[in-house]
Amino acid sequence: MSWQLRASDLPDLARGATLLGTGGGGDPYIGRMLAERVLGDRAITVLDPDDLADEAFVIPTAQMGAPTVMVEKIPAGTEPTLALRTLEEHLGRKADATMPIECGGINSMIPLIVAAETGLPVVDADGMGRAFPELYMETFAVYGVHGSPLAIAGERGERVVIDTGDDDRQMEWLARGITIRLGGVAHIAEYAMTGAEVKRTAVPRTLSMALSLGRSMRLAREEHRSPFDAIALTLAGTQYAHVRELFVGKVTDVERRTTDGFAKGRAVISGTGDGEDFEIEFQNENLIARRGGEVVAIVPDLVCVVDHESAEPITTEGLRYGQRVRVLGISTPEMMRTPEALEAFGPSSFGLKEDFAPVEGAAVALRP
């Protein structure tokens, strides 16, 4: 069922989307502030995929770039709608709706900004079910919809259209180079498709799931209940049904560098029990978690670092020495675990040597 989203929903939506974004997807506070400024007291229609007409024309919108840059380089706010209009002009067709390409702090908000400025509805779905660093890592592409042509917009009104046909990896490579030259952050419109293609290729109802997650966490804290229990209860019975507590400890080392348009690095978390360290590698998003050298969670399953008491999600650019954290592993939807999906965004696509193993097979959770 379709529903109305208002500015009062944005804090909960940002919190839940940041958790699903597994450390990436951009700064949630910046995204929320931009969306609140544009939305005001109006409401946005969020379309359930089942309510989307098969012949409807949908253009997803997003921000791309290194999260570390986004913290310092605040968008003007005009870029995402400019990217949408540029792609409409190039294709000679107006969009009937927009949609996220991923879950994540800022990229759950970008389509809302476009919707508030244009009056378009937002489809309750996305192409990752989490966040990934590269544009070809989409369920859209896995199941037959290509990202090109893609429109890029910069903060000074720059506009670029990239058309690589069905070569989504070449599209990513060219778009990444332009984004770097725009200062490390740009806004995009891509993967234009019909409503029928949305229903076939998108991960459904991730906006409503993010909102439910964020709301349940907030209410649990206000009512002095465990926000971790709230997360597990909210996800039970959904396509993200398996939640594992993988580690509890203190961040003792963070290595982070911005290179090739990405934030890459690793974090070490030390426990207080058996002395084993826990290590996470990331590329914008958390990719793999090892405890004592053994893999306990790996992409495309979600590796989420959260505050050890409040469960507030912590992005990769927000990791700091001394933070007390818990690491959660969350199973990804089955459509993201197929052989075709793992070829696009499984471990080998990030240069990892380990094979994918479902997080629900992880060892028994540690206790604080």
Order of alpha helices (4+ residues) and beta strands (2+ residues): beta-alpha-alpha-beta-beta-alpha-alpha-beta-alpha-beta-beta-alpha-beta-beta-alpha-beta-beta-alpha-beta-alpha-alpha-beta-beta-beta-beta-beta-beta-beta-alpha
